[in-house]
Amino acid sequence: MATARINLTVDENAKEEALKLFEMFGMDASTAVNMFFKKVVQTKAIPFEISVANEQKKTTYDMSKEEFMGRVQSAIDNRTV
C-alpha cells in the first residue's frame, strides 16, 4: 500500500481527547484517520450524520401558529401530483 503524508489542523482539546481514546482502542491517529478515509471511500458518504442548526429542526410544538401555517401552505403550494 502506497502512503501519503498530510497535515491537518484540528481543535487542540479534541485532538488530545481523541488521542487518549485511540490509545484505549489500541491504535494511533494515523490508523484512525485511515479508517475514516476508507469508510468514506467505501460508502461514498461521511460516516456520521451532519445536520443544519437546530433552527431547521424545529418541531411543530416549537413553531408559532403563523410559522406552522406558513409551512403548511408552502408544502401545499410545492406539492406535485
N, C-alpha and C positions, 0 to 999 in steps of 0.2 A: 504494500500500500504506500503510495507516494504521500508525502505530508507537505503542508504549507503552514507558514507561520503567520499569525495575525495579531494585531494589537487591539485591545478593547478598552474602552473607558466605561467603568461601571461605578455605581454608588459604593463608596468605601465600606459602609456598615453592612450593606447587602453582601458584598464580597466576603467580608470576614465571617459572617454568619453562614454563608454558603460553603466556604472552605471547611468550616467545622463540620457541617453536615456531610460534605463529600468524604471527609476523613472517616466519619462514622460509617459511611456506606462502603468504605474500603477503596475509594477512588480519588484521583486528583482532579483539578479543574479541567485539564485538557481532556480527560476521559468524559467528564460531564458535558462539556461543550460538544465533543464529538458525538455523544449520544443524542444531544439536542439536534445537531445538524442532520444526523442520519434519520431521525424521526421526521423532521421537516421534509427531507427528500422522499422518504418512504410514503408519507401520507399527503404530500404536497399541501400541507397546512401547518399552521402554528399549533403545537400540541397542547394548547390550553386556550380557554375562552378569552377573547378580547372583546370588550364592550365599550359603549359610549358612556358618558357620565350619567349619573342617576336621573338627571332631568328627562332623559329619553325613556327611562324605565318606569315612569310613573304608573301607578295603578289607577283605576277609576276612583278609588277612595281618596287618592291624593289630589285629584283634579277639582277645580271649581266647576260649577254647573255649566258655565259658559265654555270652558275649555273642553269638557266632556262632549257637549252638544256640537261644538266645532269639529271635534274629531269624528263624531258620528256622521255629521254632514259631509265631511271630507271623504270618509270611507264610502258613503253612498255615491258621491259625485265621481269617485275614481273607480268604481266597480266596473267590471267587464262582464258582459252577458254572452 
